[in-house]
């Protein structure tokens, strides 16, 4: 499921389904740079709808800096730990190193508690 050929095949199938339905094809975003290059240079074509076409370009422009937080059994606590760390740094309460060390401890404690309940 991670090969360029597989992603291109999926994007091609999606483009065909969109064409049959008469809907806009915004592409398949893969996190595989080689696949995305093929998909967005050869398969996805401008739709003529400025909003959708601009949206595709924005997504492509921000992909380099995008990230995702993987699902985990303490997701809310994990997210809160790193958001609190950022806020402590922005408010001048801690250095980045201190805030991240505290966030690491908080997140790990939440994960340990969640796993012990399973």
C-alpha positions as YAML, in Angstrom:
chain: A
units: angstrom
residues:
- id: 1
  name: UNK
  ca: [0.00, 0.00, 0.00]
- id: 2
  name: UNK
  ca: [2.98, 2.34, 0.12]
- id: 3
  name: UNK
  ca: [4.39, 1.89, -3.36]
- id: 4
  name: UNK
  ca: [4.14, 4.66, -5.92]
- id: 5
  name: UNK
  ca: [2.38, 2.32, -8.37]
- id: 6
  name: UNK
  ca: [-0.27, 1.42, -5.80]
- id: 7
  name: UNK
  ca: [-0.98, 5.05, -4.95]
- id: 8
  name: UNK
  ca: [-1.14, 6.00, -8.64]
- id: 9
  name: UNK
  ca: [-3.54, 3.11, -9.31]
- id: 10
  name: UNK
  ca: [-5.76, 4.28, -6.44]
- id: 11
  name: UNK
  ca: [-5.67, 7.87, -7.68]
- id: 12
  name: UNK
  ca: [-6.49, 6.75, -11.22]
- id: 13
  name: UNK
  ca: [-9.46, 4.69, -10.01]
- id: 14
  name: UNK
  ca: [-10.70, 7.62, -7.94]
- id: 15
  name: UNK
  ca: [-10.36, 9.99, -10.90]
- id: 16
  name: UNK
  ca: [-12.37, 7.59, -13.06]
- id: 17
  name: UNK
  ca: [-15.12, 7.33, -10.42]
- id: 18
  name: UNK
  ca: [-15.25, 11.11, -10.09]
- id: 19
  name: UNK
  ca: [-15.47, 11.51, -13.88]
- id: 20
  name: UNK
  ca: [-18.30, 8.97, -14.09]
- id: 21
  name: UNK
  ca: [-20.19, 10.76, -11.32]
- id: 22
  name: UNK
  ca: [-19.50, 14.19, -12.83]
- id: 23
  name: UNK
  ca: [-17.84, 15.40, -9.63]
- id: 24
  name: UNK
  ca: [-14.57, 17.19, -8.94]
- id: 25
  name: UNK
  ca: [-11.42, 15.13, -8.50]
- id: 26
  name: UNK
  ca: [-9.18, 16.71, -5.88]
- id: 27
  name: UNK
  ca: [-6.75, 13.81, -5.90]
- id: 28
  name: UNK
  ca: [-5.41, 11.35, -3.37]
- id: 29
  name: UNK
  ca: [-2.96, 12.82, -0.85]
- id: 30
  name: UNK
  ca: [-0.50, 10.09, 0.06]
- id: 31
  name: UNK
  ca: [2.46, 11.45, 2.07]
- id: 32
  name: UNK
  ca: [4.57, 9.72, -0.60]
- id: 33
  name: UNK
  ca: [6.29, 12.55, -2.48]
- id: 34
  name: UNK
  ca: [7.00, 10.50, -5.61]
- id: 35
  name: UNK
  ca: [3.40, 9.31, -5.83]
- id: 36
  name: UNK
  ca: [2.04, 12.80, -5.19]
- id: 37
  name: UNK
  ca: [4.25, 14.19, -7.96]
- id: 38
  name: UNK
  ca: [2.71, 11.75, -10.45]
- id: 39
  name: UNK
  ca: [-0.84, 12.14, -9.14]
- id: 40
  name: UNK
  ca: [-0.84, 15.93, -9.18]
- id: 41
  name: UNK
  ca: [1.08, 16.37, -12.43]
- id: 42
  name: UNK
  ca: [-0.58, 13.63, -14.51]
- id: 43
  name: UNK
  ca: [-3.93, 12.61, -12.99]
- id: 44
  name: UNK
  ca: [-5.48, 15.59, -11.23]
- id: 45
  name: UNK
  ca: [-6.46, 18.29, -13.68]
- id: 46
  name: UNK
  ca: [-7.90, 21.74, -12.95]
- id: 47
  name: UNK
  ca: [-11.64, 21.41, -12.46]
- id: 48
  name: UNK
  ca: [-12.59, 24.92, -13.47]
- id: 49
  name: UNK
  ca: [-13.94, 25.50, -9.96]
- id: 50
  name: UNK
  ca: [-11.60, 28.14, -8.56]
- id: 51
  name: UNK
  ca: [-12.33, 27.25, -4.92]
- id: 52
  name: UNK
  ca: [-11.50, 23.56, -5.34]
- id: 53
  name: UNK
  ca: [-8.53, 24.22, -7.60]
- id: 54
  name: UNK
  ca: [-7.07, 26.72, -5.11]
- id: 55
  name: UNK
  ca: [-7.74, 24.25, -2.28]
- id: 56
  name: UNK
  ca: [-5.72, 21.56, -4.05]
- id: 57
  name: UNK
  ca: [-2.82, 23.98, -4.47]
- id: 58
  name: UNK
  ca: [-2.94, 25.03, -0.80]
- id: 59
  name: UNK
  ca: [-2.86, 21.41, 0.38]
- id: 60
  name: UNK
  ca: [0.11, 20.69, -1.88]
- id: 61
  name: UNK
  ca: [1.92, 23.80, -0.62]
- id: 62
  name: UNK
  ca: [1.55, 22.90, 3.07]
- id: 63
  name: UNK
  ca: [2.30, 19.17, 2.79]
- id: 64
  name: UNK
  ca: [6.01, 19.75, 3.39]
- id: 65
  name: UNK
  ca: [5.26, 21.04, 6.89]
- id: 66
  name: UNK
  ca: [2.23, 18.93, 7.74]
- id: 67
  name: UNK
  ca: [2.16, 16.28, 10.43]
- id: 68
  name: UNK
  ca: [-0.34, 13.99, 12.05]
- id: 69
  name: UNK
  ca: [-0.63, 12.73, 15.55]
- id: 70
  name: UNK
  ca: [-1.22, 8.99, 15.50]
- id: 71
  name: UNK
  ca: [-4.21, 7.60, 17.34]
- id: 72
  name: UNK
  ca: [-3.46, 6.31, 20.79]
- id: 73
  name: UNK
  ca: [-5.51, 5.34, 23.84]
- id: 74
  name: UNK
  ca: [-4.64, 8.60, 25.60]
- id: 75
  name: UNK
  ca: [-5.06, 10.89, 22.60]
- id: 76
  name: UNK
  ca: [-6.73, 13.80, 24.37]
- id: 77
  name: UNK
  ca: [-4.21, 13.79, 27.21]
- id: 78
  name: UNK
  ca: [-1.32, 13.49, 24.76]
- id: 79
  name: UNK
  ca: [-2.56, 16.47, 22.74]
- id: 80
  name: UNK
  ca: [-3.15, 18.52, 25.89]
- id: 81
  name: UNK
  ca: [0.38, 17.82, 27.15]
- id: 82
  name: UNK
  ca: [2.05, 19.22, 24.05]
- id: 83
  name: UNK
  ca: [-0.37, 22.16, 23.74]
- id: 84
  name: UNK
  ca: [0.28, 23.07, 27.38]
- id: 85
  name: UNK
  ca: [4.02, 22.84, 26.71]
- id: 86
  name: UNK
  ca: [3.74, 25.26, 23.80]
- id: 87
  name: UNK
  ca: [1.71, 27.67, 25.92]
- id: 88
  name: UNK
  ca: [4.21, 27.54, 28.80]
- id: 89
  name: UNK
  ca: [7.00, 28.48, 26.38]
- id: 90
  name: UNK
  ca: [4.97, 31.23, 24.71]
- id: 91
  name: UNK
  ca: [4.03, 32.66, 28.11]
- id: 92
  name: UNK
  ca: [7.68, 32.67, 29.20]
- id: 93
  name: UNK
  ca: [7.01, 30.20, 32.03]
- id: 94
  name: UNK
  ca: [9.53, 27.59, 30.84]
- id: 95
  name: UNK
  ca: [12.22, 27.09, 28.26]
- id: 96
  name: UNK
  ca: [11.33, 24.89, 25.33]
- id: 97
  name: UNK
  ca: [13.53, 22.13, 26.73]
- id: 98
  name: UNK
  ca: [11.83, 22.26, 30.14]
- id: 99
  name: UNK
  ca: [8.34, 22.41, 28.68]
- id: 100
  name: UNK
  ca: [8.96, 19.47, 26.36]
- id: 101
  name: UNK
  ca: [10.47, 17.40, 29.15]
- id: 102
  name: UNK
  ca: [7.39, 18.03, 31.28]
- id: 103
  name: UNK
  ca: [5.10, 17.26, 28.34]
- id: 104
  name: UNK
  ca: [6.97, 14.01, 27.75]
- id: 105
  name: UNK
  ca: [6.42, 12.98, 31.37]
- id: 106
  name: UNK
  ca: [2.73, 13.92, 31.28]
- id: 107
  name: UNK
  ca: [2.08, 12.18, 27.98]
- id: 108
  name: UNK
  ca: [3.94, 9.05, 29.03]
- id: 109
  name: UNK
  ca: [2.00, 8.90, 32.32]
- id: 110
  name: UNK
  ca: [-1.29, 9.19, 30.41]
- id: 111
  name: UNK
  ca: [-0.24, 6.46, 27.99]
- id: 112
  name: UNK
  ca: [0.89, 4.19, 30.82]
- id: 113
  name: UNK
  ca: [-2.44, 4.70, 32.62]
- id: 114
  name: UNK
  ca: [-4.46, 4.03, 29.46]
- id: 115
  name: UNK
  ca: [-2.52, 0.85, 28.64]
- id: 116
  name: UNK
  ca: [-2.84, -0.47, 32.19]
- id: 117
  name: UNK
  ca: [-6.63, -0.23, 31.88]
- id: 118
  name: UNK
  ca: [-6.77, -2.44, 28.80]
...
